[in-house]
Amino acid sequence: MDRRKNMLIGIVVGVAIVAASVYATGFTKQLVGPFFGSSIEHKSSELAAAPELAAGDWINSEPLKLKDLRGRVVLIEFWTFGCYNCRNTLPFVKSWNDRYRDQGLTIIGVHSPEFDEERIVENLRREVVSLGIRYPVVSDNAYQTWNAYKVEAWPTTFLLDKQGRIRWMRVGEGDYDETERLIQKLLAENET
């Protein structure tokens, strides 16, 4: 009985030490952030040009280059069709495409697969049609674009201004009103 009691005490102490270490180092935000979502609006002093999109198979569009989209606001969403959270964001992304495309918004879905069946381009094409996605989608099977943007979770959304600079990012679901407000703000900005 004493041996089990000592083992239990050891486990509890070990868990407490690990929890305290995680909290003290700030690692908690990295561990739980993708589950609860977070967004960041970049200040003008932090603005940098968005990385170019890597080559992939394009659906609903010829290959796009960000440099050719200067003068338009660009929303890039990293997603995968098997992701439940990605499917939850889809109605909002599709509605923004419908409402703001003619006002200067370009939405690009970067499909970075999680599972083997998501790597098959024909499966991706079928899902894009099935989900009613009409904006451009590019496959990112080698995670080149994912890595260039330093993405860590699905879905992750970036908003680029008319100069192609990252102005905002969101990890996870939510903040739909904030996202739409920022789309409107960026569309109203003059090019500089």
N, C-alpha and C positions, 0 to 999 in steps of 0.2 A: 504494500500500500504506500509506504514512504517513497519508494522508487517512482511510482506513478505521480505522486504529489510533486516530487522534485522535478520530474520531467515537465509537468504542466506549468510549474512556476518558471522553469527555464524557457519554455515556449512563450509564455506571456511576457517575460522580461525581454526576450529577443524581438518580439513583435513591437513592443514599446520603443526599444532602441532604434529599430529600423524606421518606425513611424516618426520619431523625433528627428532622426537624421534627414529623412525626406522633407519634413516640414522646414527644418532649419536651413537646408540648402536651397529652398525655393523650387525643388524638383516637383512638388505637388502640382503646380500649375501645368507643367509639361505632362504629367501623368494623367490628370483628369481634364485638362483643357479641351481635348478633342471630344470628350463625352458631353460637355456642357456648352461648348461653343465659345468663341471669342472673336472679337473684331478689333481692327486697328485702323485708324485713319491717320495717314502720314502727313506730317507737317511739310511745308514747302522746303525747308532746309534738308529734309530727308529724301526728297524725290529723286528717283533714279529711273532711267529708261527700263521698261520691262524687257526681260529676255525674249528673244525671238522664239517662235514656236518651232519645234523640231519637225522633221519630215515624218509623215505618217499617211495613212489612208484617209481621205476626206470624204465625208458624206454630206449631202445637201449643198455642196459648194466645190468650186475649184480650190486648189491650195491657196491659202491666204498668208500674207506676210504682214506683220504689225506695222512695218514702215509704210506699207501701202494704205493703211487705215488711218493715217494721220488726218486730223480734222474730224474724226468720229470718236465717240466714247466707246470703249470696248469693255465688255464684261466677259471674263474667262472663268468658267466653272470646271474644276477638276472633279470628275465623277466616274462611277462605274455602274453598269446597268443592274448588277446584283445587289447593290447597296440600298438598304431600306431608307436610310437617311437621305440619300441622293434622290430617291423617288419622292420623298416628302417635299423637297425644294422645287421639284420639277414644275408644278402648277404656277409657282411664282415666276420662275425663269421664263417659262413659255408666255405668260401674260406680259412680262416686260418686253419680250421680243415683239409681241403683237402691238403693244401700245407705243413703243419708243423707236422701233426700227426706222420708220420713216422720218423721225426727228433727229436721227444721227447716232443711234445705238447699234452696235454690232455685238451679238452674243456668239461666243465660241465655246463649245463643249469640248474639253480635252478628256478623252476617255482613257484613263489609266487603270488597267484591269487588276482585279484582286485575285480572281480565280482563273484557272486554265481555260474554261469554256468562254470566258470574256475576252480572251486574246484572239479568238477566231473572228475575223472581220465580217464574215457573213452573219454570224450571230449578232454582232453589233449592228449591222445594217437592219436586220430583222427587228431588233429591239427599238431602234430609232423610229422606224415606221410604226411599230406597235404602240409606242409611247406618244406618238404624235409630235415628235420633235421636228421642227422645220428650219431651225437655225443650223449653221455649220457645226459639224462634229469632226474632230480629228482623232485617230487612234494614236495612243502613246504607249505601245506595248513594251518598248525598251526603257520607259520612264525617263526619257531625256528631258522632256518639258517639265515633268513632275520634279525632277532633281534641279533643273535650272531655277525653278520658282521656290525651291526648298519646301515643298508641300509635305505634310506629315499625316494627313487624314482626309477621308472623303466625307462629305463634299468640302472643298475649299474654293472660295470665290474671290476673284480679284476685280477691281474696277480700275481701268486705265483712263487717264484724261486724254484730251484731243492731241496732246503731244506725245502720247505713248508712255507716259510715266505712271507708275503704280501709285494710286491715291488712297486705296482702301483694300483691306482684305478681311475675309470672314472665314473662320474654320467652324464647320458644323452647320446645323440648321438654325433658323431664327433670324432675328433682326431684319425682317422683310420690309418693315416700314422705313427703317434707317437706310437700307439698301436703296429703296425707291427714292427716298429723299436725296441721297447722294447721286443717283443717276440723273435726277432732275437738275441738281446743282451743277454737275459737270456738263450737262447738255447746254445749260444757260451760260456757261463761261465762254469768254472770248478766247480765241487762240492767241497764245503769246509765246 
